[in-house]
Amino acid sequence: MEEPFTYILIGAAGHLGGTLISLLTQSGYDVRALDFALPKEKSESPQIRYYLGDVTKPESLKEAFEGLAPHSFCVIHLAALINIQANRPTPAMLKVNVDGVKNVFALFEEKQGARFIYVSSVDAFLQTRSLVNESSPLVSDYAHAAGYPSTKAMATQFIKDKIKDGADLDAGGGVFLRREIHLGPGD
């Protein structure tokens, strides 16, 4: 019998979180949805459990990770504090967007998750006149870049450094790669 695979969505109450909850539960996955506030419309599916937590407070995240076997879960980190008007990173943005990713990643490593997916932003990448992808250069002049792009670039660089340092971000990759979520025609 195949062990159940669980997705932990960090920052699940937003638009992307709600969309992923629907897709994952329709595909038969168990979902643990964590956010600092419960969504206005909660799914009634028995496959989903909601958790209150704050990425800046590691102790508040632990309940969502309890009872999961190593390599039986994937974390999808969606949480971010967006302030497009901040000319520089604010302390709150640094705490949520950078330290929050580090807090969640530390718990993921401790509990030996199968895969960690960090949802960054196109704003984290240096704006050039070419197409942007994961290998494009990141914003790095934090003293002159706006706050949101800077903090998203810092967090993205943290994840890239973990990969370079040999973090096994795909310890249970066979489970993850065998299971696909189809978005519909032409996906």
C-alpha distance (Angstrom), angle and dihedral (degrees) to the residues before:
residue distance angle dihedral
M1 . . .
E2 3.78 . .
E3 3.80 116.9 .
P4 3.83 113.3 -116.8
F5 3.79 114.8 -103.6
T6 3.81 118.8 -140.1
Y7 3.78 131.3 -159.9
I8 3.80 118.6 -150.0
L9 3.79 110.5 -157.4
I10 3.79 113.1 -160.0
G11 3.81 109.4 -159.4
A12 3.79 91.5 18.9
A13 3.82 99.1 159.0
G14 3.80 95.5 75.9
H15 3.79 129.6 86.6
L16 3.81 95.5 -89.7
G17 3.81 91.2 45.7
G18 3.79 92.3 52.3
T19 3.79 91.4 48.9
L20 3.82 92.0 49.5
I21 3.81 92.1 47.1
S22 3.78 89.5 55.7
L23 3.82 94.8 45.9
L24 3.80 94.7 45.0
T25 3.79 96.6 46.7
Q26 3.82 91.4 45.4
S27 3.81 86.6 53.6
G28 3.81 90.5 53.8
Y29 3.80 100.7 -104.5
D30 3.77 127.1 138.8
V31 3.80 111.3 -120.7
R32 3.77 130.8 -160.1
A33 3.79 108.2 -162.8
L34 3.80 115.9 -160.4
D35 3.78 126.7 -175.2
F36 3.81 138.4 141.2
A37 3.83 88.1 -107.5
L38 3.76 131.5 28.1
P39 3.81 114.8 -108.2
K40 3.79 117.6 -101.9
E41 3.79 90.4 -122.8
K42 3.79 113.8 39.8
S43 3.76 123.2 -166.2
E44 3.78 114.9 -113.4
S45 3.80 91.5 -149.2
P46 3.81 114.3 126.6
Q47 3.82 86.9 -138.8
I48 3.79 92.7 72.2
R49 3.77 131.7 72.9
Y50 3.79 123.5 -175.2
Y51 3.80 124.7 -141.7
L52 3.78 132.2 -173.3
G53 3.78 113.6 -137.2
D54 3.77 144.0 141.5
V55 3.81 120.0 -136.6
T56 3.80 89.1 -144.5
K57 3.83 90.2 60.1
P58 3.82 109.3 58.1
E59 3.82 93.6 -168.7
S60 3.81 90.0 61.2
L61 3.83 91.1 58.8
K62 3.79 99.3 54.7
E63 3.81 98.6 83.0
A64 3.82 91.4 62.9
F65 3.83 89.5 57.3
E66 3.81 97.8 45.9
G67 3.79 120.6 117.6
L68 3.79 97.0 14.0
A69 3.79 119.4 131.3
P70 3.82 117.4 -128.6
H71 3.81 113.5 -86.2
S72 3.83 91.6 11.9
F73 3.79 97.3 104.2
C74 3.77 144.1 53.6
V75 3.80 125.0 -150.5
I76 3.78 117.8 -145.5
H77 3.80 108.4 -167.6
L78 3.81 110.3 -154.4
A79 3.82 101.3 150.4
A80 3.80 119.0 118.3
L81 3.75 140.1 148.9
I82 3.79 106.6 -129.1
N83 3.78 120.4 -159.5
I84 3.78 110.0 157.3
Q85 3.79 91.8 179.4
A86 3.82 96.1 59.7
N87 3.79 108.4 106.7
R88 3.82 91.1 -161.5
P89 3.81 134.4 20.9
T90 3.79 109.6 -77.2
P91 3.82 120.9 -144.7
A92 3.81 89.4 -110.4
M93 3.81 92.5 51.5
L94 3.81 91.4 48.8
K95 3.79 90.7 48.8
V96 3.83 95.1 49.8
N97 3.80 103.8 30.1
V98 3.81 99.7 39.2
D99 3.80 110.0 17.3
G100 3.82 90.5 37.5
V101 3.81 91.3 58.3
K102 3.80 89.8 48.5
N103 3.81 91.4 49.7
V104 3.79 93.5 50.7
F105 3.80 92.3 43.5
A106 3.82 91.3 52.0
L107 3.80 90.3 54.5
F108 3.81 90.9 45.6
E109 3.81 89.8 53.9
E110 3.80 93.1 44.5
K111 3.81 91.8 52.1
Q112 3.83 92.2 41.0
G113 3.77 100.8 -123.9
A114 3.80 122.5 -166.7
R115 3.77 99.1 -128.1
F116 3.81 138.0 3.8
I117 3.79 116.3 -155.0
Y118 3.78 116.3 -170.1
V119 3.79 116.3 -164.3
S120 3.77 105.5 -147.4
S121 3.79 127.1 173.1
V122 3.77 136.9 -108.4
D123 3.81 83.5 -121.3
A124 3.82 89.6 69.0
F125 3.80 90.1 68.3
L126 3.77 126.2 79.8
Q127 3.78 108.7 -97.8
T128 3.79 108.6 -117.0
R129 3.76 134.1 153.8
S130 3.80 92.0 -101.9
L131 3.78 135.3 79.8
V132 3.79 115.2 -76.3
N133 3.80 124.0 -133.2
E134 3.81 137.3 153.6
S135 3.81 92.1 -76.4
S136 3.82 94.1 52.8
P137 3.81 115.9 111.1
L138 3.79 116.6 -88.9
V139 3.78 126.9 -128.9
S140 3.79 103.2 -89.7
D141 3.79 108.0 163.8
Y142 3.80 94.2 86.1
A143 3.80 92.2 169.6
H144 3.80 90.5 64.8
A145 3.80 104.2 26.0
A146 3.79 123.9 89.5
G147 3.79 118.7 -96.8
Y148 3.80 101.9 -107.3
P149 3.83 96.7 48.0
S150 3.81 89.9 45.4
T151 3.78 95.6 51.9
K152 3.81 93.7 43.8
A153 3.82 89.3 49.5
M154 3.82 90.7 50.0
A155 3.80 91.6 51.9
T156 3.80 92.5 44.5
Q157 3.81 89.7 51.0
F158 3.82 89.6 50.4
I159 3.82 90.0 56.2
K160 3.82 91.8 44.9
D161 3.81 89.6 50.9
K162 3.81 90.8 51.0
I163 3.79 89.3 54.1
K164 3.82 91.6 48.0
D165 3.81 90.2 48.5
G166 3.78 89.1 57.6
A167 3.79 100.8 -101.9
D168 3.76 106.8 168.8
L169 3.78 97.7 -126.5
D170 3.78 90.1 164.9
A171 3.81 102.5 45.5
G172 3.79 92.2 139.8
G173 3.79 95.9 30.5
G174 3.78 94.0 140.2
V175 3.78 89.6 64.5
F176 3.78 92.8 45.7
L177 3.78 96.6 44.3
R178 3.82 94.8 47.6
R179 3.77 91.7 56.9
E180 3.75 118.4 68.5
I181 3.76 131.7 -176.4
H182 3.78 111.7 -143.5
L183 3.75 113.8 -151.4
G184 3.77 94.4 -166.7
P185 3.80 138.8 -91.0
G186 3.76 113.0 -1.5
D187 3.80 94.8 10.6
